[in-house]
Amino acid sequence: MERVQAEVEGHYRSTLVEEIRANGGALVVGETTFRLAKQFGFCYGVERAIDLAYAARKVFPTQRIFLLGEIIHNPDVNAQIAAMGIRHLAAHPSDADIDELHPEDIVIVPAFGAEMPIVEAVKAHGCQIVDTTCGDVMSVWKRVRQNAREQVTSIIHGKSAHEETRATASRALGEGGGHYLVVLDLEETDAICDYIRHGGDKAAFLERFDGAYSPGFDPDEHLRKVGVANQTTMLRSETEEVQNRVRAAIAERDGAIAGNFRFFDTICGATQERQDALFELLRAPLDMLLVVGGYNSSNTTHLAEIGEREKAPTFFVRNSECLHSAEEIAHYDLHSKEEILARDWLPSGPLYVGITAGASCPNNLIEDVIRRILALRGETAQCGGIS
């Protein structure tokens, strides 16, 4: 593992970022001042998943290795994994299918886990599994399994199409008698709370949440006793509000919540640390905020949402290649859910730039963004290893 970790560090480490952190999170070059959030980038769970994927390639140098989807939600890291000859499975049918597996194959479960039927199908082929599922995710699974055993429906705050939420939902079924309902936001939460309080049109309710509930789910029956769980990378403040609104609806309907409502705090610690650090960063004077990471990364998306909500000019970029010129930047628009172009984004003169990154973004990509901004502004002073 020492050799593996050295190789991973060689791919993703940034001496510059380490120097900035040692300097209190600030870097000044000419008229450009960078301020980094105190917490950003790779978390322990992501590092562990990547280390295990690299280790699998070294331990099984000649065997076929497959990965259930993506190891993490970062295109640069996934490209590096693919370059090692590790192929995608299940989530990318054009690459490989579970039916193609042989007993001697190795299958890696990614950091956010995988759905139970998929894991069982892999086991049925006799493959050896390398499980990199994050411990925080497994803590949520423990809670929803308990709900299922006690006939409590799990209301899961998350994105119904996200791999982690799908994996959690599959555990919420328990041994087959459990139920779940996935809620995305507070608007959907209010619809659920209204049904808890007053009932309503069952068919309309099921149509609205189509694809987000368990087989056989009946809102008249399965919203009697509920427990709130969550995708670990959601905004803590929103999950807490989901909890508060559902609890209030249960109390209004039943006169009390004893036995009919439960909640466990299962927000990932690293996710919360990065959100808190960003709020602190945004209290400093900034001309813009750059959020670096994969567009399909939930925790990174929430960092961009915080930037927008706090009224900081925010650009959510995959990597430095998005910074086309001082006049044009490609960035992910949270509203249209696509990459768009912005013009005249990088002004001249004194500039204060805040930078943060999701838990799946390596430090070398952050360094690339810093270097690119300086190059576009014509900064040539030597500082912190920049020349």
WOJO-V103871 format. One record per backbone hydrogen bond with DSSP energy under -1.0 kcal/mol. NH is the residue of the N-H (numbers start at 1). CO is the residue of the C=O. E is the energy in kcal/mol with one decimal. If there is no record, write none. Layout:
nh=NH co=CO e=E
nh=NH co=CO e=E
This chain:
nh=5 co=1 e=-3.1
nh=6 co=2 e=-1.9
nh=7 co=3 e=-1.9
nh=8 co=4 e=-2.6
nh=9 co=5 e=-2.6
nh=10 co=6 e=-2.0
nh=11 co=7 e=-1.4
nh=12 co=8 e=-2.1
nh=13 co=9 e=-2.6
nh=18 co=14 e=-1.9
nh=19 co=15 e=-2.2
nh=20 co=16 e=-2.4
nh=21 co=17 e=-2.5
nh=22 co=18 e=-2.1
nh=23 co=19 e=-1.1
nh=24 co=21 e=-1.5
nh=25 co=20 e=-2.6
nh=27 co=34 e=-2.1
nh=29 co=32 e=-2.8
nh=32 co=29 e=-2.4
nh=33 co=351 e=-3.0
nh=34 co=27 e=-3.4
nh=35 co=353 e=-2.7
nh=36 co=25 e=-3.1
nh=37 co=355 e=-2.0
nh=41 co=357 e=-1.4
nh=42 co=361 e=-1.0
nh=43 co=359 e=-1.2
nh=47 co=43 e=-2.5
nh=48 co=44 e=-2.7
nh=49 co=45 e=-2.0
nh=50 co=46 e=-2.5
nh=51 co=47 e=-2.7
nh=52 co=48 e=-2.5
nh=53 co=49 e=-1.9
nh=54 co=50 e=-2.5
nh=55 co=51 e=-2.6
nh=56 co=52 e=-2.4
nh=57 co=53 e=-1.6
nh=58 co=54 e=-1.6
nh=59 co=55 e=-3.0
nh=60 co=56 e=-2.3
nh=66 co=106 e=-3.0
nh=67 co=87 e=-2.8
nh=68 co=108 e=-2.5
nh=69 co=67 e=-1.6
nh=69 co=89 e=-1.1
nh=74 co=72 e=-1.5
nh=78 co=74 e=-2.5
nh=79 co=75 e=-2.0
nh=80 co=76 e=-1.7
nh=81 co=77 e=-2.2
nh=82 co=78 e=-2.4
nh=83 co=79 e=-1.9
nh=84 co=81 e=-1.1
nh=85 co=82 e=-2.1
nh=86 co=81 e=-1.3
nh=87 co=65 e=-2.3
nh=89 co=67 e=-2.7
nh=90 co=96 e=-1.0
nh=91 co=89 e=-2.9
nh=95 co=92 e=-2.3
nh=96 co=92 e=-1.4
nh=100 co=97 e=-2.1
nh=101 co=98 e=-1.9
nh=105 co=102 e=-2.0
nh=106 co=64 e=-2.6
nh=107 co=128 e=-2.5
nh=108 co=66 e=-3.2
nh=109 co=130 e=-2.5
nh=111 co=71 e=-1.7
nh=113 co=110 e=-1.9
nh=119 co=115 e=-2.2
nh=120 co=116 e=-2.8
nh=121 co=117 e=-1.9
nh=122 co=118 e=-2.0
nh=123 co=119 e=-2.4
nh=124 co=120 e=-2.1
nh=125 co=122 e=-1.0
nh=126 co=123 e=-2.0
nh=127 co=122 e=-1.3
nh=128 co=105 e=-1.7
nh=130 co=107 e=-2.7
nh=132 co=109 e=-2.0
nh=134 co=111 e=-3.2
nh=138 co=134 e=-1.8
nh=139 co=135 e=-1.5
nh=140 co=136 e=-1.2
nh=141 co=137 e=-1.8
nh=142 co=138 e=-2.0
nh=143 co=139 e=-1.4
nh=144 co=140 e=-2.4
nh=145 co=141 e=-2.3
nh=146 co=142 e=-1.7
nh=147 co=143 e=-2.2
nh=148 co=144 e=-2.2
nh=149 co=145 e=-2.3
nh=150 co=146 e=-1.6
nh=151 co=148 e=-1.4
nh=152 co=147 e=-3.2
nh=153 co=225 e=-2.6
nh=154 co=179 e=-2.4
nh=155 co=227 e=-2.7
nh=156 co=181 e=-2.2
nh=157 co=229 e=-2.4
nh=158 co=183 e=-1.9
nh=162 co=159 e=-1.9
nh=166 co=162 e=-2.6
nh=167 co=163 e=-2.4
nh=168 co=164 e=-2.6
nh=169 co=165 e=-2.9
nh=170 co=166 e=-1.9
nh=171 co=167 e=-1.2
nh=172 co=168 e=-1.6
nh=174 co=171 e=-1.8
nh=176 co=173 e=-2.3
nh=178 co=173 e=-2.5
nh=181 co=154 e=-2.3
nh=182 co=212 e=-3.3
nh=183 co=156 e=-2.6
nh=189 co=185 e=-2.0
nh=190 co=186 e=-2.4
nh=191 co=187 e=-1.4
nh=192 co=188 e=-2.0
nh=193 co=189 e=-2.8
nh=194 co=190 e=-2.4
nh=195 co=191 e=-1.6
nh=196 co=192 e=-2.5
nh=197 co=193 e=-2.3
nh=198 co=194 e=-2.8
nh=199 co=195 e=-2.3
nh=205 co=201 e=-2.3
nh=206 co=202 e=-2.6
nh=207 co=203 e=-2.0
nh=208 co=204 e=-2.3
nh=209 co=205 e=-1.8
nh=210 co=207 e=-1.3
nh=212 co=209 e=-2.5
nh=214 co=180 e=-1.9
nh=217 co=214 e=-1.9
nh=222 co=218 e=-3.9
nh=226 co=260 e=-2.2
nh=227 co=153 e=-2.7
nh=228 co=262 e=-2.3
nh=229 co=155 e=-2.6
nh=231 co=157 e=-3.0
nh=234 co=231 e=-1.7
nh=239 co=235 e=-2.4
nh=240 co=236 e=-2.8
nh=241 co=237 e=-1.6
nh=242 co=238 e=-2.5
nh=243 co=239 e=-2.5
nh=244 co=240 e=-2.5
nh=245 co=241 e=-2.4
nh=246 co=242 e=-2.4
nh=247 co=243 e=-2.6
nh=248 co=244 e=-2.2
nh=249 co=245 e=-2.0
nh=250 co=246 e=-2.4
nh=251 co=247 e=-2.5
nh=252 co=248 e=-2.3
nh=253 co=249 e=-2.1
nh=254 co=250 e=-2.9
nh=255 co=251 e=-2.4
nh=260 co=257 e=-1.8
nh=261 co=257 e=-1.2
nh=262 co=226 e=-1.2
nh=264 co=228 e=-1.2
nh=266 co=264 e=-1.1
nh=268 co=232 e=-2.0
nh=272 co=268 e=-2.2
nh=273 co=269 e=-2.5
nh=274 co=270 e=-2.1
nh=275 co=271 e=-2.0
nh=276 co=272 e=-2.9
nh=277 co=273 e=-2.4
nh=278 co=274 e=-1.6
nh=279 co=275 e=-2.1
nh=280 co=276 e=-1.9
nh=281 co=277 e=-2.4
nh=282 co=278 e=-2.6
nh=283 co=280 e=-1.3
nh=284 co=281 e=-1.8
nh=287 co=352 e=-2.9
nh=288 co=352 e=-1.2
nh=289 co=313 e=-3.0
nh=290 co=354 e=-2.9
nh=291 co=315 e=-2.5
nh=292 co=356 e=-2.2
nh=293 co=317 e=-2.2
nh=297 co=294 e=-1.7
nh=301 co=297 e=-2.3
nh=302 co=298 e=-2.0
nh=303 co=299 e=-1.2
nh=304 co=300 e=-1.9
nh=305 co=301 e=-2.1
nh=306 co=302 e=-2.1
nh=307 co=303 e=-2.1
nh=308 co=304 e=-2.3
nh=309 co=305 e=-2.8
nh=310 co=306 e=-2.1
nh=311 co=308 e=-1.8
nh=312 co=307 e=-2.3
nh=315 co=289 e=-2.6
nh=317 co=291 e=-2.5
nh=322 co=319 e=-1.7
nh=323 co=320 e=-1.6
nh=324 co=322 e=-1.7
nh=325 co=328 e=-2.2
nh=329 co=342 e=-2.0
nh=330 co=322 e=-2.8
nh=331 co=340 e=-2.6
nh=332 co=316 e=-2.9
nh=333 co=338 e=-2.7
nh=337 co=333 e=-1.6
nh=340 co=331 e=-3.2
nh=342 co=329 e=-2.6
nh=344 co=327 e=-2.1
nh=346 co=326 e=-1.5
nh=351 co=31 e=-2.6
nh=353 co=33 e=-3.1
nh=354 co=288 e=-2.7
nh=355 co=35 e=-2.3
nh=356 co=290 e=-2.1
nh=358 co=292 e=-1.4
nh=361 co=358 e=-1.8
nh=364 co=12 e=-1.6
nh=367 co=363 e=-2.4
nh=368 co=364 e=-2.0
nh=369 co=365 e=-1.7
nh=370 co=366 e=-2.2
nh=371 co=367 e=-2.8
nh=372 co=368 e=-2.2
nh=373 co=369 e=-2.3
nh=374 co=370 e=-2.1
nh=375 co=371 e=-2.3
nh=376 co=372 e=-2.4
nh=377 co=373 e=-1.5
nh=378 co=375 e=-1.1
nh=379 co=374 e=-2.6
nh=383 co=386 e=-1.2
nh=386 co=383 e=-2.1
